[in-house]
Amino acid sequence: MELVKEQSSVKKDIEQQDNKQIDYDKISTSEDFKQLLLNKKKFIISYTIFYLVYSLALPFLALFTNILNVQVIGDITLAWIYGISIIFMSFGVCSVYVKKSAEFDEKVKQIIVKEGL
C-alpha cells in the first residue's frame, strides 16, 4: 500500500512540474538520465529473458525429456511441482518489478530536482 502512495506522490510531483516548462532535451542529455535508461533496460531485459526461459522450459522438458515424469510424493510428479512453481515465480518477478519501479520513479524525481525543473 505504501508503494502505491509513493507512486501517486511521485505522479503528483511530476504533474506539478508539468505546469512549468520542462526542458526534455536537457534531461535526455544528462548523464543521470542516460544511466537510468541503461539500468532500466538491463533490468527489463534480464527479467524478461529469465521469465521466458523459466516458463518455456516446462513444455520443452515435457515434450522432449522424461525428467518431469519422476514421481516425488505418491502420484505427484516433477511436472506438477514445476508447473506450480511458475505461479510463485510469477509473483516473485512481479514483486521485484514493483519495488524496482518505485526505485526508478525516485530516480526520475531526483533527476527532475537536480536539473532544476
C-alpha positions as CSV (number, residue, x, y, z in Angstrom):
1,M,0.0,0.0,0.0
2,E,2.9,2.3,0.8
3,L,4.3,1.8,-2.7
4,V,1.0,2.9,-4.3
5,K,1.1,6.1,-2.1
6,E,4.7,6.8,-3.0
7,Q,4.0,6.3,-6.7
8,S,1.0,8.6,-6.5
9,S,3.0,11.2,-4.8
10,V,5.7,11.0,-7.5
11,K,3.0,11.3,-10.1
12,K,1.6,14.4,-8.3
13,D,5.0,15.9,-8.1
14,I,5.6,15.3,-11.8
15,E,2.2,16.7,-12.7
16,Q,3.0,19.8,-10.7
17,Q,6.2,20.0,-12.7
18,D,4.2,19.7,-15.9
19,N,2.7,23.1,-15.2
20,K,6.1,24.5,-15.6
21,Q,8.1,24.3,-18.8
22,I,10.1,21.1,-18.7
23,D,13.2,21.1,-20.9
24,Y,13.1,17.5,-22.1
25,D,16.2,17.9,-24.3
26,K,18.2,19.0,-21.3
27,I,17.0,16.0,-19.2
28,S,17.6,13.5,-22.0
29,T,21.2,14.6,-22.5
30,S,22.1,14.4,-18.8
31,E,24.3,11.5,-17.6
32,D,21.9,10.6,-14.8
33,F,19.1,10.1,-17.3
34,K,21.2,8.0,-19.6
35,Q,22.3,5.9,-16.6
36,L,18.7,5.5,-15.6
37,L,17.7,4.3,-19.0
38,L,20.6,1.9,-19.1
39,N,19.7,0.4,-15.7
40,K,16.0,0.1,-16.7
41,K,17.0,-1.7,-19.9
42,K,19.3,-4.1,-18.1
43,F,16.6,-4.9,-15.5
44,I,13.8,-5.3,-18.0
45,I,15.8,-7.4,-20.5
46,S,17.3,-9.7,-17.9
47,Y,14.0,-10.4,-16.1
48,T,12.2,-10.9,-19.4
49,I,14.7,-13.5,-20.5
50,F,14.6,-15.2,-17.1
51,Y,10.8,-15.3,-17.2
52,L,10.6,-16.6,-20.7
53,V,13.2,-19.3,-20.2
54,Y,11.6,-20.5,-16.9
55,S,8.2,-20.5,-18.4
56,L,9.1,-22.2,-21.7
57,A,11.3,-24.8,-20.0
58,L,8.2,-26.7,-18.8
59,P,6.7,-27.5,-22.2
60,F,10.2,-28.2,-23.6
61,L,11.0,-30.6,-20.8
62,A,7.6,-32.2,-21.0
63,L,7.8,-32.8,-24.8
64,F,11.5,-33.7,-25.2
65,T,12.6,-35.4,-22.0
66,N,11.3,-37.8,-19.3
67,I,12.7,-35.9,-16.4
68,L,9.3,-34.4,-15.3
69,N,7.8,-37.9,-15.1
70,V,9.8,-38.6,-11.9
71,Q,7.4,-39.2,-9.0
72,V,8.3,-37.2,-5.9
73,I,5.5,-37.9,-3.4
74,G,2.9,-40.5,-4.3
75,D,1.4,-39.6,-7.7
76,I,2.8,-36.1,-7.7
77,T,5.5,-35.7,-10.4
78,L,8.1,-33.1,-11.0
79,A,5.8,-31.7,-13.8
80,W,3.2,-30.7,-11.1
81,I,5.9,-29.2,-8.9
82,Y,7.5,-27.2,-11.8
83,G,4.1,-26.1,-13.0
84,I,3.0,-24.8,-9.6
85,S,6.4,-23.2,-9.1
86,I,5.7,-21.0,-12.2
87,I,2.9,-19.3,-10.2
88,F,5.3,-18.5,-7.3
89,M,8.0,-17.4,-9.7
90,S,5.5,-15.0,-11.4
91,F,4.6,-13.5,-8.0
92,G,8.3,-13.1,-7.2
93,V,9.1,-11.4,-10.5
94,C,6.0,-9.1,-10.0
95,S,7.1,-8.1,-6.5
96,V,10.6,-7.4,-7.6
97,Y,9.3,-5.3,-10.6
98,V,7.1,-3.2,-8.3
99,K,10.0,-2.5,-5.9
100,K,12.3,-1.7,-8.8
101,S,9.8,0.6,-10.5
102,A,9.5,2.6,-7.2
103,E,13.3,3.0,-7.3
104,F,13.2,4.1,-10.9
105,D,10.4,6.6,-10.0
106,E,12.5,8.0,-7.2
107,K,15.5,8.3,-9.6
108,V,13.3,10.3,-12.0
109,K,12.2,12.6,-9.2
110,Q,15.8,13.1,-8.3
111,I,16.8,13.9,-11.9
112,I,14.0,16.4,-12.2
113,V,15.0,18.1,-9.0
114,K,18.7,18.0,-9.9
115,E,18.1,19.6,-13.3
116,G,16.3,22.4,-11.5
117,L,12.9,21.8,-13.0
